[in-house]
């Protein structure tokens, strides 16, 4: 059965418009509760969220759904997405739920599910839950209705865990670090962890009001962190997104380094330490060709997946690999976490700075990136422009023109009605022409 409700990262949409309505959230809670209710133990679900106003509405509806089918609910409040995976596993929950639309604006929200092992659910599991939405819920008897309770120290538990990933004996004394939390889920967590490890912290994006998440701040708007790094003469900038599962690094000169550079640095260091399982990094088709060639020159392998950190994690688990991620800043280190974790990835970079004594500008430029162009074309819901014959012909022509010199990745977004066009080529002018021609042809049907 093809999924209709679930996308590449859970269920997502505009708050109070289908499917992001209280009714859908309630039914999702009932369906997921039914899917995970098995055995004779007391069933538990842990729910976290970011700082969007609509999170209260969806949290309440999900709680009603879960408790109505007999599941007990732990409410942990605003925490990073990776904290939900970690806490669900450590608290022996049957299911973890994160209410967040990640880097999207406040108008959007989403619901992500984690299994008892702390990993995001597979496509197959989401399909089964979606199928249960059409069935009548199996409501619990009055004596077996679940209860809900707040877990007040959840944020502290995650903070203590995050600090354990930083090498023992190292401190951040003497380092001035800007941390931009995107007015999101890590607005208290990230600054406090860095401060407790000894850094002088310059916080940005730490005043959420329910409506300003990702607004002009965070990993998709790193200019705020760049300005703070330059103004405060900081040694490093750490820019997280709204649910803190991705990160961008800003060096002391105000230059932004993406996830590809961070993955290259960690892969290099872990390989030297004998920690990089099977000498392999897992990344998506969007990662820069320069990363692939850099790894190959060092005898390391790159496995590419479809776009989405869940597919990166699936490939890592299937192949027994321990490091993967996305150019957008999702960095997954399964020695520590079950999904992307922006804070823990930043701690790996900071550890490299402390151990080598080198500035961020040297560590964040691991390989020369191929010229790359990224563009999005929004279209009306319905038939995608990629199904049109003339668009297919334009793509085929472009691929022939850059054959051997670069590559194209053209796909539908999994969360929005967008066609995403990415091109790489050693000739920047040729690259701009071919991508522009494809963009223009796609726009004819948008």
HUPEQUI-V185837 format. One record per residue. N is the residue number from 1. SS is DSSP state (a for helix, b for strand, c for the rest). OMEGA is omega in degrees with one decimal (* if undefined). Layout:
N,SS,OMEGA
N,SS,OMEGA
This chain:
1,c,177.6
2,c,178.5
3,c,176.9
4,c,-176.5
5,c,-177.7
6,c,174.5
7,b,-178.7
8,c,179.8
9,c,178.9
10,b,178.7
11,b,-176.4
12,b,176.8
13,b,179.4
14,b,-177.1
15,c,-180.0
16,c,167.2
17,c,178.2
18,c,8.3
19,c,-176.5
20,c,178.9
21,c,176.6
22,a,-179.7
23,a,179.1
24,a,179.5
25,a,178.2
26,a,-178.4
27,a,175.2
28,a,177.4
29,a,179.4
30,a,-178.7
31,a,178.9
32,a,176.8
33,a,177.9
34,a,-178.9
35,a,-174.8
36,a,-179.9
37,c,176.9
38,c,-177.0
39,c,-173.8
40,c,-177.1
41,c,175.8
42,c,-173.3
43,c,-174.2
44,b,171.4
45,b,-179.8
46,b,-177.5
47,b,172.7
48,b,-179.1
49,b,171.0
50,c,-169.0
51,c,179.2
52,c,177.4
53,c,-177.4
54,a,178.6
55,a,177.8
56,a,-178.9
57,a,-177.0
58,a,177.3
59,a,-179.3
60,a,-179.3
61,a,177.7
62,a,179.1
63,a,178.0
64,a,179.6
65,a,-178.8
66,a,-177.9
67,a,-178.8
68,a,177.3
69,c,170.6
70,c,179.7
71,c,172.9
72,b,-173.0
73,b,171.6
74,b,179.9
75,b,-174.4
76,b,175.9
77,b,-177.4
78,b,175.4
79,c,175.6
80,c,177.4
81,a,-179.7
82,a,177.6
83,a,179.1
84,a,177.2
85,a,-179.4
86,a,-176.9
87,a,178.0
88,a,179.8
89,a,-175.8
90,a,-179.6
91,c,176.5
92,c,178.1
93,c,174.9
94,c,-171.2
95,b,171.7
96,b,180.0
97,b,173.0
98,b,177.3
99,b,-176.9
100,c,169.4
101,c,171.3
102,c,-175.0
103,c,-180.0
104,c,177.8
105,c,-172.5
106,c,-177.6
107,c,-178.9
108,b,169.7
109,b,-176.8
110,b,178.9
111,b,179.3
112,b,179.8
113,b,174.2
114,b,177.6
115,b,-179.0
116,c,176.8
117,c,179.2
118,c,179.9
119,c,175.5
120,b,-177.7
121,c,176.9
122,c,175.3
123,a,-177.6
124,a,179.7
125,a,178.4
126,a,177.3
127,a,-179.5
128,a,177.0
129,a,179.7
130,a,179.1
131,a,-179.4
132,a,179.5
133,c,-177.6
134,c,180.0
135,c,176.3
136,c,-179.6
137,c,176.3
138,c,-175.0
139,c,-178.0
140,c,171.5
141,c,-177.6
142,a,-177.4
143,a,-176.4
144,a,174.5
145,c,-177.6
146,c,176.9
147,c,179.2
148,b,177.7
149,b,177.8
150,b,174.0
151,c,-169.9
152,c,-174.8
153,c,-177.1
154,a,-179.4
155,a,179.2
156,a,178.3
157,a,179.2
158,a,179.7
159,a,179.4
160,a,177.6
161,a,-178.3
162,a,-179.1
163,a,179.5
164,a,179.9
165,c,177.5
166,c,-173.8
167,c,178.5
168,c,178.3
169,c,178.0
170,c,175.6
171,c,179.5
172,c,179.4
173,c,176.9
174,c,178.7
175,c,175.1
176,b,-172.6
177,b,169.6
178,b,175.3
179,b,-179.4
180,b,-175.2
181,c,174.1
182,c,-174.5
183,c,-173.6
184,c,-167.8
185,c,-176.9
186,c,-171.7
187,c,173.9
188,c,-173.8
189,a,-172.7
190,a,179.2
191,a,-177.4
192,a,178.6
193,a,-179.5
194,a,178.3
195,a,-179.5
196,a,176.9
197,c,171.8
198,c,-177.3
199,c,165.8
200,b,-170.0
201,b,172.3
202,b,-176.2
203,b,175.4
204,b,176.9
205,c,-178.1
206,c,179.7
207,c,-177.4
208,c,176.4
209,c,-179.2
210,c,-175.6
211,c,-172.6
212,c,178.4
213,c,179.3
214,c,-176.6
215,c,179.5
216,c,-179.4
217,c,175.9
218,c,-171.3
219,c,176.4
220,c,175.7
221,c,-172.8
222,c,-178.0
223,a,179.3
224,a,178.6
225,a,177.3
226,a,-179.3
227,a,-179.4
228,a,178.0
229,a,-178.7
230,a,-177.3
231,a,-176.3
232,a,-177.8
233,c,-177.9
234,c,178.0
235,c,-175.7
236,b,170.3
237,b,178.3
238,b,-176.6
239,b,-178.1
240,b,172.5
241,c,-170.1
242,c,177.5
243,c,170.4
244,c,175.2
245,c,174.7
246,c,-175.0
247,b,166.6
248,b,-179.6
249,b,177.4
250,b,-178.6
251,c,-173.8
252,c,177.5
253,c,-179.8
254,c,179.5
255,c,-176.3
256,b,174.0
257,b,-176.5
258,c,-176.8
259,a,179.2
260,a,179.4
261,a,179.6
262,a,177.4
263,a,179.6
264,a,179.3
265,a,-178.1
266,a,179.5
267,a,178.4
268,a,-177.0
269,a,-179.6
270,a,178.0
271,a,179.2
272,a,-179.5
273,c,-178.1
274,c,-176.2
275,c,-176.3
276,c,-174.0
277,a,176.6
278,a,177.6
279,a,-171.3
280,b,170.4
281,b,176.7
282,b,178.5
283,b,-177.6
284,b,178.3
285,c,-178.5
286,c,-177.8
287,c,-170.9
288,c,177.8
289,a,176.8
290,a,177.0
291,a,-179.5
292,a,-178.4
293,a,177.2
294,a,-179.7
295,a,-179.1
296,a,-179.9
297,a,179.8
298,c,178.1
299,c,179.6
300,c,-176.7
301,b,173.8
302,b,174.2
303,b,-179.1
304,b,179.3
305,b,170.1
306,c,-179.0
307,c,-179.4
308,c,-176.4
309,a,178.7
310,a,179.7
311,a,172.6
312,a,-178.4
313,a,178.5
314,a,178.8
315,a,178.1
316,a,-179.3
317,a,179.9
318,a,-176.3
319,a,-178.2
320,c,179.2
321,c,-174.0
322,c,-178.3
323,b,177.5
324,b,178.3
325,b,-176.8
326,c,176.3
327,c,-178.1
328,c,175.6
329,c,169.7
330,c,176.8
331,b,-176.1
332,b,179.0
333,b,-171.1
334,c,168.0
335,c,-175.4
336,c,-168.8
337,c,-176.6
338,c,179.8
339,c,179.3
340,c,-179.9
341,c,-176.7
342,a,-179.0
343,a,-177.5
344,a,174.5
345,a,177.7
346,a,177.8
347,a,175.5
348,a,178.3
349,a,179.3
350,a,177.1
351,a,178.0
352,a,178.1
353,a,-178.3
354,a,-174.9
355,a,-177.4
356,a,-175.6
357,c,-177.7
358,c,179.3
359,c,-178.8
360,a,-177.2
361,a,177.0
362,a,-176.4
363,a,-175.2
364,c,177.4
365,c,-173.7
366,c,-177.4
367,c,174.7
368,c,-177.5
369,c,171.6
370,c,171.9
371,c,-174.1
372,b,176.3
373,b,177.1
374,b,176.7
375,b,-179.6
376,b,175.2
377,b,179.8
378,b,178.6
379,c,178.0
380,c,-179.8
381,c,-177.0
382,c,-178.0
383,c,-179.7
384,c,177.0
385,a,-178.3
386,a,177.2
387,a,-176.8
388,c,-176.7
389,a,-177.3
390,a,176.1
391,a,177.6
392,a,179.7
393,a,178.6
394,a,179.1
395,a,179.6
396,a,179.0
397,a,179.9
398,a,179.5
399,a,178.8
400,a,-176.8
401,a,180.0
402,c,-178.9
403,c,179.9
404,c,-177.8
405,c,-178.3
406,b,-177.6
407,b,176.3
408,b,172.0
409,b,-176.8
410,b,-172.3
411,b,169.9
412,b,171.7
413,c,177.0
414,c,-175.8
415,c,-177.2
416,c,176.0
417,c,-178.2
418,b,164.6
419,b,-178.5
420,b,-178.0
421,b,176.3
422,b,176.9
423,b,175.4
424,b,-179.7
425,b,178.4
426,c,176.2
427,c,-175.3
428,a,-178.4
429,a,176.0
430,a,-180.0
431,a,-179.5
432,a,-178.5
433,a,-174.7
434,a,177.9
435,a,178.5
436,a,179.6
437,a,177.6
438,a,179.6
439,a,-178.9
440,a,-178.9
441,a,177.1
442,a,-176.7
443,a,178.3
444,c,-176.3
445,c,-177.4
446,c,*
